[in-house]
């Protein structure tokens, strides 16, 4: 059992929960506000990059800070992460262009890498393995609560004040978390007797590999083709960097990503499942608000309300999953049920049409939420029990890392699908509109901005073209609906892989893993039920 005073342990828990609340709230409020942000700043082709930039930077730095916190302790990295996150949030709120916003989101991702990657490790440092089930589940519950109220808060702030406030709202939450971190987190928390050598080359190679991969996917999305030399050049560079990274990590003494961990079947299969869940989940988080606001014409506030059922079901199942694994030490059947629920929910979402009723959308989201909530907290406990204590930070940050990589790749791939499908359909727009519409609206015609400004366009257009415009709005809504539901269908197909991974993962007994020998040894109980 960790030798930490109970008051300190629960103070650390509250600190982590507050920070998790802030960072997860940020993800959901931004998603709800994005259609309005794009409407003000423009740049529909860069829509996905507001999310991708955040996830890319956090993905690159999660394993780095997980490793550094294992070497030097958690406290000051955690405090630095909170400070960076708040500073970048303020900058994002001041954004005057889409590029400014993307830059601020990139820096935000670095702060998130520190807090999201190190936070679960702090819980692991101050509580025993069986206790972790309850408290890791509580992390998932806080994530879920913020996700429940986040869409509503984002929509309310966007409609009633300004979308800029979806970023400013982080300040009154982050400042108390920073103060608590200073008083409650011991300086030596998480520090292990390992070499203080940092794998800078590995970090650079890992970042370069992911950056080239995502840039290739993004350029394919913007240019609407995969056949450009520029796109394939980036993919080839990414593959080459991966090969170099693999050989470098095998030789360095303290690698940024411990490759030997992948010999552990639970670690490997669990992260494959985690990657696919991240890929599928971000389809919902990024494109469902666009569907509700641009296709169905709902306000940002209403889209937030429609998103709440999914988040609420995720909260309840995260709590239930944490309690279940703490009481029984079992998890496999929960993983299988959860991944099946995600797949079925995404299938239902792929069948949405322009006039899909709110109850149908809510039901599909509840099912997805149930599926996501089950493994959310449980996977942290499983990973922590699968490796030795000295790799706790790295193992837990890997959960965030692979989910984030999945989300980053998913956002880029699905962004390509949505943009390419919608652009192909737009060729059906009547050319005469170029001569009939006010110039200020012509630039919107190739974007969902056109749909989100119906009333303004009709008000400023000659009455003689109103009938044509109403027909155009109807067609564009159908085209955008088809584009988004196609992305949901691809996510559903990908999520079948998560079901296979859940079936393949080994049954293990959850227990404390403090010996060095535990790195590769997993205590199996073949006779135990799932």
N, C-alpha and C positions, 0 to 999 in steps of 0.2 A: 504493500500500500504506500502511495506517495507520502513522504514525510513533510506535509504542509499543514499549517494551522488551519482549522476549519473556517475561521473568520476570513483569513486571507483567501482561502479557496473559493468561498462564496462571493467575496469582493471581486476576485478575478472573473468569476462566472458572470456577474452583473456587468462588468466592464466589457467582456466579450459580447454578451447579448446586446448591449447598447450599440456597439460598433457594427455588429451583424445587422441590426435593425436599420441603421443608417445606410449601409452599403446596399442592402437588398431593397430598401425603400427607393433608393435612387434608380435601380434598374426598372422598377415598375412604373414610377411616375414619369420617367423619360419615355418609356414605350407608349404611354397614353398621350403624351404631349407631342410626339414626333410628327404626326400628320400636320398639326398646326405649325410646328417649327419649320417644316419643309415648305409649308405654304407661305411663311414670312421670309425665310432665308433663301428659298429655292434649292436646287441641287438634288432633284429626285434620283438621278443616277448615283448619287452618293448617299442615298437614304440608309442603306445597310452599313455604310462605313461609320456612321455615328455609333453604332453598336460594335462593329468589327474592330475599330481602333481601340475602344475600351477593352474588349476581350483579348485582342492581340497583345497589348502591352501587359495586361494582367497575366495572360497565359505565359508569356516569356519570363516574367519575373517571379511567378509563384514558386517554382522549384528553386530559384536562386535564393529567395528570402527564407524559404523553408530550410534550406541547407545552412544559410548564415545564422538562422536562429538556433539551429542545433549546435553550432560552433560557438557563438558568442552570447547566447541567451535571447529571450523573447522580448523583454520589456522595451528597449529603446527602438528596436525595429518596429514594434507595434505602435509606439507613440509617433514615430516618424511617418508611418503609413497614414495614421489619422490626420496628421497635419497636412501632408501632401494632398490627401483626398479632399479635405475641406478647401484648401487653396485653389485646387483645380475646379471644384464645384463653383466657387465664386467667379472664376474666370469664365466658365461655361455659361453662367447666367448673364455675363456681360457680352456674349458673342454678338457680333455684327455681321458675320458671314458663316457659311457652312464650314469653311476651312478653319476658321477660328474655333468653332464648336468641336470639330474633329480633333484639333490639336489639344484642346482642353480635356476632351474625353480620353485622349491617349495618356495624359499625365494622371488623370483620375484613375486609370487602370493600374498605374504603378502603385498608387496608394492603396487601391483595393487588393492588389497582390499581397501587400504586407498584412493587411487586416484579415482578409478572407483566408489566406494561406496559413497564417500563424495562429489565428483565433482558435480553431479546433485543437491544435497542438497544445495550447495553454490549458484547455479543458483536460486533455490527456495527462498533462503534467501534475494536475492537482487533485484528480479523482482516480479511483481504482477502475479496473476494466469493467466490472459489472455496473458500477455507478455511472460510467461513461455512457452506457446505453440510454439512461434517463436524460442525462444532460446533453448528449449529442442530439437526442431526439428533441430536446428543448431548443437547441440551436435551430433545428429544422422548423420547429413550431414558430419561433420568432421570425425566421425567414418567411414563413407562411403568413403570419399576422401582418407583417409589413407588406407582403404581397397582396393581402386582402384589401387593406386600406389604401395601398399605394396607388392603384388605378383610379380610385375615387378622388384621392387628394390631388393626383396629377391632373385629372379632368377638371376638378373644381378650381384649382389654381389657374389652369390654362383658360378656362371660360370666364372666370370672375375677376382675375387680376391680370396675370400675364404668364406665358410659358417660362419666362426667365426665373420665376419663383420656384419652379420644380427643381432648380439647382440650389437656390438660396436656402431652401428648407433644410438642407443638410447641416447648416451651421448650428442651430440650437440643439441638435442631437449630438453632433460630433464633439462640441466643446466639453460637455459633461463627461463623455467617454474618455477624452484626453486627460481630464483631471483625475478621474478614477484610475486610469492606467498608471499614472504617476504614483498614486498612493497605495494601490493594491497589488501591483505586479512586482514581485521580488526581482532584484537585479540579476540574480543567478538563475532565475527560472528557465528550465529547459537547456541550460548550458551543459554540454557533455565533454568528456575528456577525449576530444578528437583533435586531429591536426588543424591548425588555424590557416591552412593553405586554401585559397579560393580558386576554383576552376574557372578563371576568366575566359579562357579559350573555349571551353565547353559552352559557357553562357552565350558568347558571341555567335558560335556556330548554331546553337539552338535557336536563337533569335533570328539569325539570318535565314535559316531554313524555313521557319514559320512565316517570316515576312515575305519572302519570295513566293511561297505557296499562296498566301492570301492576296498578294498583288496580282498574281496570275489569274486567280479566280475573279478578282475585281475588274481587271481589264477585259476579261471575257464578258463580264456582265455589262460593262459600259459600251463596248464595241459590238455586242451582240454576236460574237463569233468566237469559236475555239481554235480557229485555223490560223490566227495571226502568229507571225514569227515571234513577236514580243511576248505573247502568252506562253508559247511552248518554251521559249528561252528561259523565262522565269521558273517554269516547272522543272526544267533540266537543272538549273542552278540549285533549286531547292533539293532535288534528289541527290545531287553531288555533295551538297553540304551535309545532308543526312548521313551519307556514307562516311564522310570525314569525321563527323560527330561520333558515329558509332565506334570507330577505331580509336579516336582520342579518349573517349570515356572509358574504354577498356584498359587504358594504360595509366591514366592519372591516379594519384593516390586518393584524392578526395573529389570524385566526380560530382558535377552538378546534378546529374541524374544517375543514381546507382543502378547500373544495368543488371547487376547480380540479383536485384529484387525481382526481375522478370522471370527468374527461375522458379519463383514462388507462384504456384498456379492460382492461388486465391488472389494474389496481388494483380497478376496479369489478366485473368478472366474478369475480375471485378472492374478493372479499369477499362477493359473493352466495353463492357456493359455500360459503364459510366460515360464513356465517349459517345456512344450511340444515343443515350438518353439526352445528353447535352445537345447533340445534333438535332434531335427531334423537338426538344423542348423549346428551343429558341425560334422555331417556326411559329409557334403559338405566341410567344412573347413579342416578337417583332412585327408579325404580319396580321395578327388578329385585330389589333387596334386600327390598322389601315383599312381592313375589310369593313369594320363596323362604322368607321367615320366616313371613308371615301365611297365605299360601295353602297352602304345602307343609309348614309346621310345622317347618322346620329351625332350628337354633340360629344365633345371630349368627356364631359361628366357622365353622360349615359354610357359611353363605351367603358368607362371605368367601372360603373355599376354592373355591366354585363360580364366583365372579367372576374368579378369578385367570387362567384361560385367555385371556380377552379382553384383559386387561392385558398378558400376556406376548406375545401375538401383536402387539399394538400396539407394544411395545418393539422387537421384531425388525424390523418393517416400518419403523419410524421410523429406525432405524439404517441399514437397507438403502436407504431413500429418500434419506437425507442423503449416503451414499456415492455413490449413483447420480448425484445432481445435481452433486456436487462433481467427479466424474470426467467427466461428459458435458455438463453444462449443460442437460440436457433434463428435462422434467417432465410434459408434457401427458398422455402415455399413462398414466403413473403415477396422475395425478389421475382419469382415466376409470376405470381398473381399481379404484381405491380407492372411488370413489363407487358403482360397481356392487356391490362387495362389501358396503358398508354397507346398501344397499337390500335385497339378498338376505338378509343376516343379520337385518335387522329383519322381513322377511317371515316367516322361520322363527320368530322370536320371537312374532309375532302369532298363530301357530298353537299356542302352548303351552296345555296344559290342566292341571288340578289335579295329575294323576299323571304329568306329563311326566318322563321319566327324566333323570337328571343328565347323561348323555352327550349327550342331545339339546340340553339347555340350553347345555352347554359348547361344542358344535359351533357353534351359532348365535352365541355370543359370540366365539368364535375368528374367525369370518368378519367380524363387525362390527369386531373389533380390528384385523384385517388392513387393512380399509378405512380406519379412522381413522388408523392409524399411518403409512400412505404419505404423505398430504398434510401431516401434522402439522408436521414440520420443514421440508419443502420449500417450503411457502407463505411462510414467513418469508424465505427466500432470494430467492424470486421477487419479493416485494413490495419488498425492499430494493434490488434491482437495477432496479426500475421507476421510482424517484423519485430526486431529487437528494439529496446528502448532508445538506443543511440540514433535510430533511423525514424523515430516517431514523427518529427517535423517533416521530413522528406516524404514519408508514407502518406501522412494526412494532407500535405500540400499537393501530392499527386492526385488525390481525389478532386480537388479544385482544379488542378492543372488539366487533367484529361476531360473533365466536364467542360472546362472553358475552351480547350482545343476543339472538342466536338461542337460546341456552340459557335465558335469562330468559323470553323469550316462550314458548318451548317448555314450560318447566316450568309456567308459569301456564295455558297452553292445555290441556296434558295433565292438569294437576291438575283443571281444570274437567271434562274428560271422565271421569276416574276417579271424582271425587266425585259427579257427576251420575248416572252410570250405576249406581254402587253404591247411592246413595240411592234411586233409582227401584226397584231390585230389593228393597230392604229393606222395601218395603211388603208383601211377601209373608210377613213374619215373623208367626207366630201371636200374636195379641193376649193370649192367656192367659198368655204368659210374663211380662207385667207384674205378674201376681199370684202367680206361682210362683217367681220368682227372688229371691234376697237383694237388698236395696236397693242394696248397694254395686256390684252388677253391672249394674243397670238402665241406668246412664248409659253403659255400654260398648256397649250393643246396637246403636247406630247407627254403630259404628266397628270397624275391624279389631282394636282392643284386645280385643274379645270373642273373636276367634279366637286371639289370642296368650295368652289366660288360660284355655285349656280345662281344664287339670288343676285349677286353683284353683276354677273355677266348678263343675265336677263334684264336687269334694271338699266344697264348702260348700252344695250344692243337695240337696234331698230325693231319695233313690233313685228315687222314683216318677216323677220328671221326667227321669231320665237318658236314657231312650230318645228323648224329644222333643228334648233338648238335642243329642244326637249327630246327629240329623237336621238340626237348625238349623245346627250347625257345618259339616256337609257342604254344605248349601245356600249358606251365607255364603261358604264357600271358593270355590264355583263362581261366585258373583256377583262376588266380588272378582277372581277370575281373568279373567272376562269383561271387567271394567272396565279392568284393566291391559293385557290383550292388545289391547283396542280402542285404547288409547293407542299401543301399538307399531304398530298398523296405520296410524294417522294419521301417525306418524313415518316409516313406510315410504313412504307416498304423498308426503310432503314431500321425502324424500330423492331422489325422481325428478328434482326440480328441480336438485339438486346434480349429477346426471349430465349434465343439459343444459348447466349452467354449465361443467362440466369439458370438454365437447365444444366449447363456444363460445370458451374462453379461447385467446388467441393464443400461438403458439410464439415465444419470445424467446431471445436469447443471454444467459446469465448472465455479467455482467462488473461491474467496479467502476464506480460512478456517482458521481463526485465533482464534476462540472461542473454549473453551474446550469441549463444548457440541457437536462440529462438529465431534468428534471422531466416534460416532456411527450413526449420522444423515446424511443422504444423500438426498439432495433435488432432488426429481424425477419429471419429467415432462412427464406424460404418453401420452399426446397428441402430443408431439414433434416428428417430423420425425427423422429418424436415420441420 
